[in-house]
Amino acid sequence: MKSLQIVDIVPMVMQAGAPSSTAWTGAGGKSALATARNWLFVKVITNVDGLFGIGEGSGWPRVLHTAVQDLKAELIGQDPRHIERLWQRMRLATMGHGDTGVVGAGAITAIDMALWDIKGKLLGTPVWDLLGGQVRDKVRYYAHAKSVDQARALVATGVTTIKLGGHHDIVARCFALREALGDRIDICVDLHGPPWLPAIDSIAIGKALEPCNLLFIEDPVSPEDLEGWGRVRRALDNTPIAGGERLANKWGAMALLGELVDIIQPDTGRCGGITEMKKIAALAETHFVQVAPHSGSLGPVAEFAAVHLMSAIPNGLMMERLEPDWSGKEAAVRTGLVASAGHITVPTEPGLGVELNEAFVAQHPSQRNVAIATGGWQDPQEEGRTYVSMRRQRARLTSQDQSIEPK
């Protein structure tokens, strides 16, 4: 057999439609996903006829498109089976640009994911088998709801965990959900970690929500505010804390592991790939921290990758899933994941088990990939103007009355 080599790497970016509901829309606003959601897919082609891998990266997909093209020059002619070596090579190749954050990690993620897909196909086995075999053959997931009725509909399908989000009336909405669903359904609250929600306000919300016995409270402050993370952790000693979706690689995760979070949430598209996610999961395990990958804004390929990873690690809590999502998510791949009774069945096909519908991707060219979320969490007079600011309407921050409209 001739030596195996990478002969081409093809990035494909598409404009994706908005999901019908996210934790953010439940707060009365519109998330950036409504107008600026893009998916970046990568096809790594080898010199063996029909042998290629598919991956996906996030962290500003339109910029990743260029980053992947740059990295291609360092990978052509390399053996795709040596995944760790190529991960290190990509990291070295971007080092001269400084800390490239989720952009650099997102490009590496997309290629790394495709390399795992190639290796699985070459060996005729699923990626989870390459990661050490299965711990579980079904992966539990949580879904977003913006109302009690929507939550009840999800629970009727077998979903056992519901996520609420935003800051507007979050306490009142959470209490209403707990009253409606009882104590057999887990609830988590995503505060989204904006820089205009300081630690003191997050603590107030967290303390007000303690009677709801949350599964976790997510991103209580911005990822830059490590001091704030510490303040929240010390103040909310009865509520699990989750975070990490806006961070890149294992070094980003290490900033939260140890004392600040009970659940780490690496983004499946921008944390550094399957290679890096496995390492993050191992680091988390040493701290008795569970893993719940962030994948809500991502496309279908990254979701497949998350399922494989969660199948193979012992400390997998659950994963995120938008249900329902944009209908084009299913059309972007030939066959989607099978979800039933709040769990996703782990694929058994070689590689990731996903085939991209390249024609559909080409029919949805990228139009826009940045936007400012609106509504629900910031003073209307300064919405979208400042990165760091303070809330003024603190009297309503922890109110359990949804009938009073803020002025």
N, C-alpha and C positions, 0 to 999 in steps of 0.2 A: 504494500500500500504506500502511495506517495505521502510525503510529509504533509500534515494538515496545516493550513495557513489561512489567515484572514485576508481576503482580497478586496473587500469593500465594506464600508459602513454608511448606511443611508438613513439620515434623519428625516422624519416626517412630522410636521406640526399641523394641527387642525383646530378649527374653532368649534368648541363644544357648547351645547346648549345648557341652560341653567337647570339645576334640579328643581323639582316642584316645591321642596321644603328643606330648609336647613335649620340648625339651631338659631342661626342669626335671623332668618325671616320670622321665626317665632316671636322675636322681640319687636316686631312691627317695622323692621327696616328691610333693606335690600343689600345682600352681600355682594362682594366683588364678583362672585361666580355668576351673577345675573347677566353681566355684559362682557366679562373679560376672561372667561374660562377657556383655556387652551390645553390640549394634550399633545405631548411630544413623544413620539414612538421612534424606535431605532431598530433597524434591520442589519445585523452583522452577518455578512455573507462569507462563506469559506470556498476553498478551491475544490471541494467535493460537491458534485452535482446534487442539488436539492437539500444540502445541509446548511441551514442558516438559523439564527436565533433572533427572537423578538424581545425588546425591552421597552421600558417607559421611564421617563424622568420628569420631575417637576422642579419648582424653584425658579420660575420665570421661563416657561417653555420656549418662547420665541428667541430668547437669548441663548438657551441651551442648544437650539438648532445650530447656531454658529459655533458654540463650544464643542459640540460633537464633531463637527467638520474639522476643527483644529486638532482634536485628539486623534482623529483618523490617521494623520500622518505618522504618529508614533506607534500605530497598531498594525498597519498593513504589513503583511509578511510574518506576523507573530502567530504562534500556535495558540488557538483559542482555548485549549484545554488547561493551560497554565493560568487559571483565573487569579490567584493570589499575586503572581508575578506581574500580570497585566494591571491589576488594581494598583500595585505599588508604582508601576511605570506611569500610569495616568496621574497619580498624585504628585510624583516627581515632576512631570511635564508641566503641571500648573503651578508649581511652587513659586516660580519667578514672578507671578502675578500677585503675590501676597495672599491674604486670606480671602479666597473667592467664595466662601460660605456656601449657601445652598445652591448657587449657580454652578460652581465647580463640582460640588457633590452630586448635583442633579444630573450633570452630564456623565459623570462616572457611574452613577446609579443605572442609567439607561443602558450603557454598554455592558456593565457587569451583569445585569439581569439577563441580557441577551446571551452572554457567555455561558451562564448556567443553563439556559435553554438549549444551547448547542450541545453542551456536555451530556445533558440528559437524553437528548435525541440520539447522540452518537452511541451511548451505552444502552439505549432502549429502556430507560428507567425514569420515573418522575424525579423532579428536583428534590422533593422531600426525602427521597431515598438517599440522595447524595449528601444530604444534611445530617444523616444519622438515623434515618428511618422515622416512622410515625410514633408520636406520643398519642395522637388522636386522629381519627378519620373524619371528624366533623368539627368545624370551628364556630363557636358561638359568636354572634354579632349583636351590636346595638343599633338602633335606628333613631332618626330625628323626628320630633313631633312639634308642631306649633300650636296645637290645641288639644283639649281633653278628648274630643271626638276622634281626632287623628290618632292619638295615642291608643285609644280603645280599639280602633281598627287594626293597628299594628299588633296589639296584644292578641287579638282574635286570630291572627295568622300564626301565633306561636312565639313572637318576639317577647323576650323577658326583660329587656333593658331599654329604657327610653331616655333620650337626651333632650334637654331644654337648653336654651342659650340666650345670650344677651344680658342686658342689665335692666331694661325697662320692665317694671312689674315682675321681675324674676322671682321674688319671694312669693308674691301672691299666686303666680302661675304654678310654681312648684308645689305649694300647699294644695292648690286645687287638683293638681295631678295626683298627689299622694292620696287625697281623700277619695278620688274617683277610682284609683287603681288598687288601693289597699297596700298591704305590706309584702305581697308576694312578687311584686314587680320592682326591679331596681330602677332608680332614677339617678342620672348624672346631670350636672349643670356645667355648661361651658361659658366662662366669662370672657373668653377670646383674648385675654391678655393685652388689651390696648394700653398705650402709655398714658391715656387720660383716666385710667382707673387705678389710682394709687393703692398701696397696700392697705392703708387704713380703711378704705371703702370696701375692698375685697374682704377684709376681716369682718366688717360689719355685716356684709351679705352672708358670709360663711357662718357666722354665729347665729344669724336669724334663721338659716336653713338647717341648723343642727337637728331640730325635731323631725325633719323629713328623712333623716338617716340615709344620706346619699351614698351611692356606690363610690362616687368621687366628684370632686369639684376640679374643673380643668382650667388651666392657664389663668390663674387668679390675677397675675400681673404680667407685664411685658417680659420677654426673654432677656432683655438687657438689664432688668432690675433685679439682680441677684440678691441684693440687700432686702428688697421687698419680698422675694421668695422666702427668705429666712424669717422675716417677720410674720408672714402668713402661716408658715409651717409651725412656728412656735405658738401662735395664737389659736390655730384650729387643730388642736391635738386629738380631736375625736372624729375628724373627717379626713378620709384619704384624699391626697393631692395628686393630680395627674398633670403631665405637661411634656413638652419636648418636640412638638410637631414643626416648629419653626427653626430648629437647630440642625446643623449638619454634622455628620460622622460621629464616631465614638467619643471624640474629644468634646464635642458639643453636649453629648448626653452626660458625660462625666461631670459637667457643671451642675447637674441636677441630682445625679445619683448619690446615694450615701445618706443625706440628711433632709433633702428638700422635697422629694417625691416618693410616693408609694407605688405609682404606676408611671412607667416611661412610655411615651407615645412617638416613636420615630416615624417620620413620614416615609412611606414605602417608596416614594418617587425621588426623594432628595436627601436621604440620610447616608448615602454612599453605596447602596446596592444590597443585594442579598448577602454578599460577603460581609459587609459592615453590620447589617442588621443582626446576623448571627453572633457577631462579637458584642454588640450592644446588649443583646439578650443574655449572653454569658456574664457580662459585667453586672447587669441588673440582678441576675440570680445570686451573685455573691453578696448583694445587699438585701436579698429577700424582696426585691422589687419585681412587680409583674409587668408584662409587656402588652400594650394595646395599640397596635399600629394605627397611625392616622392615614386614612385613605379616602375620606369622604369626597374630596374635590378631585380625586384622580380618575383616570380612565380605567378600562377593563383589564389591561395587561398588568398594571401595578397591583390590582386587586388579586389577580391570580397569584402573583409573587407573594403577597402577604399571606394568602391561604397556605401556600407551601411552607413558608417560614413558621407560621403558627402551628402547623401540623407537627413540626419537628422539634419544638422547644418545650421544656417542661413548665416554664413560667409564663405561658401565654394566657392572658385573662380573656380577652375577646377582641374583635376588630370592629371597626366602624363600617357602616354601610348605609348609603342613602337609598331609601326605599319608600316610594319609587324614585328613580333617578330619571334623567333625560332619556327619552326613548332611543336616541342615537347611541347610547352606551352599548346596548345589546347589538345594534347594527354594525358597530365598529369591529366586531369579532364574529367569526363564523359560528362559534358555539360558546354560550356564556356559562357562568358558574350556576350550579343548582343550589337554590336556597329553599329551605323548608323548616318550619317550626323553630325559627330563630337561629338556625345553624346553616352553614355552608358546607356542602359535601366536598371533601378534598379530592381533586382530580387524580386519576391514576394513569393518564397517558404519559408517554415519554416527554421529558423536558417540562416546561410549564403547562403544557396541554392546551395552549391557546393559539389560534390562528387569526392573524390580523386581516381585516377586510380593507385592503389597500385602496381599492376603488372608492369605497365610502369615505375614507380619510381624505382622498384627493378631492372629493366633491365638497369638502368643507374647509376651504383655505382660511388660515388665520387672518382675522380682521383687527383684533384689538386684544391686548394682554395685560393692561393695567386699568384699574378703576378704584375709586374710593367708595367704600361701603357707606350706606346711609341709614339713618334712623335707629331709634331704640336705645342709644347708649350715650349720646353726647349732647351738650347744650345746643339747641337749634341755632342760636345766634352765631356760633363759631364752628358749626359742623363742617368738617373737611378743610379747616384752615390751619390747624396747629397739630403738631405731633405729640407734644407734651402739654397737658393742661389739667385743671382740676374740675371735677363735677361741682356744680353749684346747688343743685336740687337734692341735697343729701337727706332731707326730711322724708322723701319718698323712696329712698334707696332700699329700705327694708320693709316698706309698707306691705300689709297683707290685703289691702283694699284696691281692687282693680277698677273701681267705679270712678275714681277721681282722676281726671285727665291732667297731665302736667302742663303748666303755662309757660 
